[in-house]
Amino acid sequence: MKYFIMKTIKYALLLIFVSISLISCSDDSNSESPADETPLTFRQELNVSYGSDSDQVFDLYLPANRTLNTKVMILVHGGGWTSGDKEDMNPLKDLMLQDLPNIAIVNINYRLADENNAPYPMQIEDITTIVNMLKTNQNDYVISDDIGFLGTSAGAHLSMLWSYAFDTNSDVKMVASIVGPTNFTDPAYLNNQNPVLQELIDTFGIDTTNTFLEEVSPYHQVTADAPPTILFYGGQDPLIPTSQGVDMEAKLASLGVTHQFTLYPNAGHGWIGLELLDTWTKLKAFTQTHLE
């Protein structure tokens, strides 16, 4: 009896080996070349240029063992559309490298707004250029067309706006907003008495008609076809009124868009400790579900 069981196991293993051999030898339309049979190693490229401006650069982190099914997360820094740098996103980048090692990361800079250069549509155009560049280099990078966005503050606004209004090929599979503005027609913005907040709004002050403010507001651009969205906001944020997150969550719910919403009642424009741990735990799980 024992001999029969061992013989059966050997035959089973032989069949498995033969099956794997046949599969590996078969023609695969996604195969690039015989050299690709060797697993790819981790690849990092810093300050990859995508335009003539010094701010038009990104950092690229490609995981080991990647394939043409490897998804991409684009990190978009904050700074009120006028400041900030991709280095600000390094803590999130490091967490992703550690906890989500199968996802490629693109940590971007974009042209910053000033008195001569409005943020819109300039910064949206930069994101479009980056997405197109990733597609052009898809076989070199060995990544898929599927992307996600993770943005903070102004970067979260840009992430949502691009995902909702400019993703013409439905490449975005998820978008994450950490304290991102969503609606510039919100009375909490239009009727505010906060000079710091008003300066933020004035960044978009070239045309303050309702039509323009709606055009640059993710709240007014989102549709039922929007990608899964995860939102994090602070109840004591001096720059982003609570209504920006609450109203956005209600809009997503009314449209039937898959989403999650977290409001930390005592947090401001960012947080640490247990709240930060909660954010990463939820963001990691959401990413694993919708992007990994």
N, C-alpha and C positions, 0 to 999 in steps of 0.2 A: 504493500500500500504506500509506504513511504517513498519507494522507488518510483511508483506511478506519479505521485504528486510532484516530485522533483523533476521528472521528465516533462510533465505538463507545464511547469513553470519555465523550463528551458525553452520549450516550443513557443510559449507566449512571448518570452523575451526576444526570441529570434524573429517572430512575426512583427513585433514592435520595431526592432532594429531595421528590418527590411522595409517596413512602411515609412520610417523616417528617412531612410536612404533614398527611396523612390521619390518622396516629396522634395528632398533637397536637390535631387537631380532633375526635377521637372522644370519646365519653362515657367518663369515667374515674370509677369509683365512689369512688376514693381522693382525687380532686381536691376541694379545699375551696372555692375560688372562683376566678373569673378572675384576681383579683389575685395568686393563688399562682403564676402563670406566671413572675413575677419571682423570681429566686433569692433565698432568704432569706439574710440577713447574720448574722454571729456575734452571739449574744445572751448577756449575762451579767447575772445577778441575784444579789446578795449578801444573806445573812441573811433568806432567805425564811422566814416563820413558818409552822409547821405545828401549833402548839399554844400553850397559854397560858404555858408555862414559858419562861424566857429562854434555856434551852439547846435548846429545840425550834425550831431554825433550820437551814437548809442553804444552801449556795452552789450556784448553777446555771450551767453553761456549755454553751450550745447551739451546735453547729457551724454554719458557713455551709453553704448548699446542703442543709440537712437535709430529710428527708422523713418520712413516717409509718413508714418502715422503719429510721430511725436508732436504733441501739441505745444503751443507757444503762449507764454504769458508776457504781456507788454506792461511794464511798470512806468507810471506817469507821475512825476513829482509835482508838488504844490509850490506855492509862493506868490499867490495873488496874480498870476499870469505875467508878472513883471520881474520875478526873481526866482531863486531856487535852482537846484542842480540835481542831476541824477544820483549823485552821491548821497542825497538825503534819503533815497530809497534803499540804500545798502543794507540796513537792518532787515527789511522785508526780503530783500534778495538773498541774504544769508540764510534766513529761515526757510525759504523755498529750496535753496540748494541742499539744505539738511533734511527737510521733511517731505519735499516733493521732488525727489531727484530725477524723476522721469520726464519732467517738463522743461522745455527750453525757456530761457529767460532773455528778454530784450529790455534793458533798462535805458530809457531814452532821455535825451535833452531835446528841447525845441526852442525855436526863436522866441525871445522874451519881448513883451510889449513895452513900448515907451511912447513918448509924445509924438513920434513920427511913424510908429508901427502899431496899429491896433491888433489886439489879440485874435480877433475873429475877422476873416477866416484863416489868418496866417498860421495859427497853431494847429487848426484842424487839417490844413493842407500838409503840414509837416508829418502828422500822423499818417495821412494817406500815402505820402511818399515812402514812409517807413514800411507800411504794410505791403505796398507794391514791390519794394526792394526785397523784402523777405520772400515774396513769391518768385521774383526773378532769380533769386539765389537758392531756391528750394532744394534743388538737387545737390548743390555744393554743401549747404548747411545740413541736409537730410532732415527735413521737418515737414509737417503737413501744413495745409492752408488754415487749419482750425486754430483760432487765437482766443485769448481772454485778455481782459484789461483789469489792472489793479491800480487805482489812482487815489491820491490823497489831496484833499482841499481842491484847489484849482485843477489839479491833475485828475481828480475824480470827476469834476464837471466835464473836462475835455473827454474823458473816457466814456462817460454816459452819452454825451452829445454825439460823438463819433459813432458809437455802437448803435444808437437809436436812429440817427438821421443820415449817416454816410456809409454805412456798411451795405453797399449795394449787392454784394455777393453772399450775404448771410454767413460770413466767415466767423463772426464773433459768437462764441459758445457760452460766455459768461462775462459779466462786468461787475466789479466790486468798487463801491464808493465808500471811502472813509472821509467823513465831514465834507462832502462835495456839495457846492451850490447846485440847486436843481431848477429854481423858478425865479427869474428876475422880475416877474410881474407880481410877486408876493407883496401884499401890503406891508409886511414886516420889513421888507427892503425899501419899498417906495416911500413909506411914511416914517422912516427911522430918524432918530435924533443923534445917532452915533457917528461922529466925524470919521473915525477909523473905518467903520462899515461903509460910510458914504464914499470914502476914497476908493474902496474896493469896487463899489458899483460904478463909480465914475470911469473906471478902466474901460467900461463898455459904453462910454458917454458920447460917442460920435453920433449915434442915432438912438435916441431914447424913446422912440415911438413904440407903442405896444406890439406892432408887427415885428419890429427888430428884436425886442426883448423876448418875444415868444420864439423867434427863430433861433436864439442862442440859449434857450432854456430846455434842458432835457425833459422837464415836466410836460412841456407843450409838444415835444417832438416824439415822445414814446408812443408806440402802437402795440397792438396785440401780438405782433410778430417779434417783439423785442426779446433779446436773449435773457436767460436767467440772471437776476440781479440781486446782489447782497449789499445791504446798506448799514452803515454804522454812524451814529451821531451822538453828540454830547448835549445834555440838557442845559448846560451853563455856557455854551459856546458863545463868545462875544462877537464872532464874525458870521456864523451860520445859524440863523434863527431855527428853533426847533421845528417850526412849521415846514422848513425845507425838506426834512426827512419824513415827517409825519404825513405831509400831503403827497410826497412822492410814493410812499408806501401805499396810501389809499388809491392813488392812480394806478399803480401796478396791479393792485388787487382787483380794481374795477375792470381792468383789461384782461384779467386772467393770466398775467405774466408770472411765471415761477419766480418767487423772490423770498428773501428773508430780511427782516428789519430788526435792528437792535438800537435802543436808545439808553444811554447811560445817564441817568438823571443828574448826577453830580459832576459829570465830566465836562471839560471845556473843549477847546480846539485841539484835542489830543488827550491821551491818558496813558497811565502806566499801571504796574502792579497786576492785580487780579483782573481788572477790566481789559488790560492789554492781552493777558493770557486767554481770556474769554474770546476776544476778537480773533486771535490767531487760531484757536481751536475751531471756531465756527467757519472762518475763512478757509482753513485747510480742508475741512470736511466738504464744504461747498465746492471747492476746486476739484477735489477728488471725484465728486459726483458728476460735475458738468464739463470738466476739461481733461483730466488725467486719462 
